[in-house]
């Protein structure tokens, strides 16, 4: 659980609600269902219109990493790769086949299997770099739906404000209906700006950082596997890989 993300949400929205209360405003006046539907529904529709279904679905799934980032231990990966290098040096590449059973299906297992199968280092690099780039490109495209939402939300908030003012103008002769229209107008703008700058854009930036960390981790694993394939000393491999930790 990412405590900092949770704390950030609490601080951001708490500051807005607290500021409204300190100014003597009513918290209830910020709760406008019509404004919420206009801003969130309009933003959602715009993002859906511009995004393929698979990318949209993956973008929604990626959002869970903001609160529950994927577990990744670079130091443990370095120690494991150094162990593989020792085994390969003492017993040969085929001895690494025993290590495969302890690995879950995924990037590292695929690379280790290529070592066992006797692939040339350059062929291993080519195959694994394609996998790194393809996954990173797919995840970056998925993360962009939150960036796009951050771009649309303020504009749709202004659209909600205009709709509220239209409602006000239509009811100038009925003072009882003016307050609701004006409230929707201003609250829609608040919703649009707040959703973009306190939610959508921070989520997009957080996901970009998580994706970059995943790419760096995979580069680390690839570098280690290539060191094993080239017959490098295990201590040299570990020392080089520790540079990724910086």
C-alpha positions as CSV (number, residue, x, y, z in Angstrom):
1,X,0.0,0.0,0.0
2,X,1.4,3.4,-1.0
3,X,0.8,5.5,2.1
4,X,2.1,8.7,0.4
5,X,-0.5,8.5,-2.3
6,X,-3.3,8.1,0.2
7,X,-1.9,10.9,2.3
8,X,-1.7,13.1,-0.7
9,X,-5.3,12.6,-1.6
10,X,-6.4,13.3,2.0
11,X,-4.3,16.5,2.2
12,X,-5.4,17.8,-1.2
13,X,-9.1,17.3,-0.8
14,X,-9.0,18.1,2.9
15,X,-7.4,21.4,2.2
16,X,-10.2,22.4,-0.2
17,X,-13.0,21.3,2.1
18,X,-11.2,22.9,5.1
19,X,-10.6,26.1,3.2
20,X,-14.3,26.3,2.3
21,X,-15.3,25.7,5.9
22,X,-12.8,28.4,7.2
23,X,-14.3,30.9,4.8
24,X,-17.7,30.3,6.3
25,X,-19.0,28.4,3.3
26,X,-21.2,25.4,3.5
27,X,-19.7,22.0,2.7
28,X,-23.0,21.0,1.3
29,X,-22.9,23.8,-1.3
30,X,-19.9,21.9,-2.9
31,X,-22.0,18.8,-3.4
32,X,-23.8,19.2,-6.7
33,X,-24.9,16.0,-8.5
34,X,-25.6,17.8,-11.7
35,X,-22.1,19.4,-11.8
36,X,-20.6,16.0,-11.0
37,X,-22.5,14.2,-13.8
38,X,-21.5,16.9,-16.3
39,X,-17.8,16.9,-15.5
40,X,-17.1,13.3,-14.7
41,X,-19.5,11.9,-17.3
42,X,-18.3,14.3,-20.0
43,X,-14.7,13.6,-19.3
44,X,-15.2,9.9,-19.3
45,X,-17.0,10.0,-22.6
46,X,-14.3,12.1,-24.2
47,X,-11.6,9.7,-23.1
48,X,-13.6,6.7,-24.3
49,X,-14.1,8.4,-27.7
50,X,-10.3,8.9,-28.2
51,X,-9.1,5.5,-26.8
52,X,-9.3,2.0,-28.1
53,X,-11.1,-0.4,-25.8
54,X,-8.1,-2.5,-24.9
55,X,-6.0,0.6,-24.0
56,X,-8.9,2.1,-22.0
57,X,-9.4,-1.1,-20.0
58,X,-5.7,-1.4,-19.3
59,X,-5.5,2.2,-18.3
60,X,-8.2,1.6,-15.7
61,X,-6.4,-1.5,-14.4
62,X,-3.1,0.4,-14.1
63,X,-4.7,2.9,-11.8
64,X,-4.6,0.4,-9.0
65,X,-0.8,0.8,-9.0
66,X,-1.2,4.3,-7.6
67,X,-2.3,2.8,-4.2
68,X,-0.8,-0.6,-4.5
69,X,2.4,-0.4,-6.7
70,X,3.9,-3.6,-8.0
71,X,6.4,-5.3,-5.7
72,X,9.9,-5.0,-7.2
73,X,13.1,-5.7,-5.4
74,X,16.2,-4.7,-7.5
75,X,18.6,-5.7,-4.8
76,X,17.1,-9.2,-4.5
77,X,17.2,-9.5,-8.3
78,X,20.9,-8.7,-8.4
79,X,21.6,-11.3,-5.7
80,X,19.6,-13.9,-7.7
81,X,21.4,-13.1,-11.0
82,X,24.8,-13.3,-9.2
83,X,23.7,-16.8,-8.0
84,X,22.8,-17.8,-11.5
85,X,26.2,-16.6,-12.7
86,X,27.9,-18.7,-10.1
87,X,26.0,-21.8,-11.1
88,X,26.6,-21.2,-14.8
89,X,30.3,-20.7,-14.2
90,X,30.8,-23.8,-12.1
91,X,28.4,-26.2,-13.8
92,X,27.6,-24.7,-17.2
93,X,24.5,-23.1,-18.7
94,X,22.4,-26.3,-18.7
95,X,22.6,-26.3,-14.9
96,X,20.5,-23.2,-14.9
97,X,17.5,-25.3,-15.9
98,X,17.1,-26.2,-12.3
99,X,16.5,-22.5,-11.5
100,X,13.6,-22.3,-13.9
101,X,11.2,-24.1,-11.6
102,X,11.6,-21.5,-8.9
103,X,10.7,-18.6,-11.3
104,X,7.2,-17.5,-12.1
105,X,6.3,-17.1,-15.8
106,X,7.5,-13.8,-17.0
107,X,10.4,-11.7,-18.2
108,X,13.2,-13.2,-16.1
109,X,12.1,-16.8,-16.7
110,X,12.0,-16.2,-20.5
111,X,15.5,-14.8,-20.5
112,X,16.8,-17.6,-18.3
113,X,15.2,-20.2,-20.6
114,X,17.0,-18.6,-23.6
115,X,20.3,-19.0,-21.7
116,X,19.5,-22.7,-21.1
117,X,18.6,-23.2,-24.7
118,X,22.0,-21.8,-25.8
119,X,20.9,-18.6,-27.6
120,X,23.6,-16.2,-28.6
121,X,23.9,-13.1,-26.4
122,X,22.8,-10.7,-29.3
123,X,19.7,-12.9,-30.0
124,X,18.8,-12.8,-26.4
125,X,19.2,-9.0,-26.3
126,X,17.1,-8.5,-29.4
127,X,14.3,-10.7,-28.2
128,X,14.2,-9.3,-24.7
129,X,14.5,-5.6,-25.8
130,X,11.5,-6.1,-28.0
131,X,9.5,-7.5,-25.0
132,X,10.7,-4.5,-22.9
133,X,9.7,-1.9,-25.5
134,X,6.4,-3.5,-26.4
135,X,5.2,-3.7,-22.8
136,X,6.4,-0.2,-22.0
137,X,4.8,1.3,-25.0
138,X,1.5,-0.4,-24.3
139,X,1.5,0.7,-20.6
140,X,2.5,4.3,-21.5
141,X,-0.4,4.5,-24.0
142,X,-2.7,3.2,-21.2
143,X,-1.5,5.7,-18.7
144,X,-2.2,8.5,-21.1
145,X,-5.9,8.1,-20.6
146,X,-5.4,9.8,-17.2
147,X,-3.4,12.5,-18.8
148,X,-6.1,13.0,-21.4
149,X,-8.8,13.1,-18.7
150,X,-6.7,15.9,-17.0
151,X,-6.8,17.8,-20.2
152,X,-10.6,17.5,-20.8
153,X,-11.9,17.9,-17.3
154,X,-11.3,21.7,-16.8
155,X,-12.8,22.5,-20.2
156,X,-15.9,20.3,-19.5
157,X,-16.1,22.1,-16.1
158,X,-16.4,25.4,-18.0
159,X,-19.0,23.8,-20.2
160,X,-20.9,22.9,-17.0
161,X,-20.6,26.5,-15.8
162,X,-22.1,27.7,-19.1
163,X,-24.9,25.3,-18.8
164,X,-25.6,26.5,-15.3
165,X,-25.6,30.1,-16.4
166,X,-28.0,29.3,-19.2
167,X,-30.3,27.8,-16.6
168,X,-30.0,31.0,-14.6
169,X,-30.9,33.1,-17.6
170,X,-33.9,31.0,-18.3
171,X,-35.2,31.6,-14.8
172,X,-34.5,35.2,-14.2
173,X,-38.2,35.8,-13.3
174,X,-38.1,33.0,-10.7
175,X,-35.6,33.9,-7.9
176,X,-36.1,30.5,-6.2
177,X,-34.4,28.8,-9.1
178,X,-31.5,31.2,-9.5
179,X,-29.4,29.8,-6.6
180,X,-29.3,26.3,-7.9
181,X,-28.2,27.4,-11.4
182,X,-25.5,29.6,-10.1
183,X,-24.3,26.8,-7.7
184,X,-24.0,24.3,-10.6
185,X,-22.2,26.9,-12.7
186,X,-19.4,27.5,-10.1
187,X,-19.2,24.0,-8.7
188,X,-18.8,22.5,-12.1
189,X,-15.8,24.6,-12.7
190,X,-14.4,23.6,-9.3
191,X,-15.0,19.9,-10.1
192,X,-13.3,20.2,-13.5
193,X,-10.2,22.0,-12.2
194,X,-9.9,19.9,-9.0
195,X,-10.4,16.6,-10.8
196,X,-7.7,17.4,-13.3
197,X,-5.1,18.8,-11.0
198,X,-5.7,16.8,-7.9
199,X,-6.6,13.4,-9.4
200,X,-6.2,12.8,-13.1
201,X,-2.8,14.4,-13.8
202,X,-1.2,13.2,-10.6
203,X,-2.3,9.6,-11.4
204,X,-0.8,9.9,-14.9
205,X,2.5,11.2,-13.5
206,X,2.6,8.4,-10.9
207,X,1.9,5.7,-13.4
208,X,4.7,7.1,-15.7
209,X,7.1,6.8,-12.8
210,X,6.0,3.2,-12.1
211,X,6.4,2.3,-15.7
212,X,9.9,3.8,-15.9
213,X,10.9,1.9,-12.8
214,X,9.6,-1.4,-14.4
215,X,11.6,-0.7,-17.5
216,X,14.7,0.0,-15.4
217,X,14.2,-3.3,-13.5
218,X,13.9,-5.2,-16.8
219,X,17.0,-3.5,-18.1
220,X,18.8,-4.7,-15.0
221,X,17.7,-8.3,-15.5
222,X,18.6,-8.2,-19.2
223,X,22.1,-6.7,-18.4
224,X,22.7,-9.5,-15.9
225,X,21.6,-12.3,-18.2
226,X,23.8,-10.9,-21.0
227,X,26.7,-10.9,-18.5
228,X,26.1,-14.6,-17.8
229,X,25.8,-15.4,-21.5
230,X,29.1,-13.7,-22.1
231,X,30.8,-15.7,-19.3
232,X,31.6,-12.7,-17.1
233,X,32.7,-13.0,-13.6
234,X,29.7,-13.1,-11.2
235,X,31.3,-10.4,-8.9
236,X,31.7,-8.1,-11.9
237,X,28.1,-8.7,-13.0
238,X,26.8,-7.9,-9.5
239,X,29.1,-4.8,-9.2
240,X,27.8,-3.5,-12.5
241,X,24.2,-4.2,-11.7
242,X,24.4,-2.3,-8.4
243,X,24.8,0.8,-10.5
244,X,21.1,0.5,-11.3
245,X,20.3,1.0,-7.6
246,X,21.7,4.5,-7.7
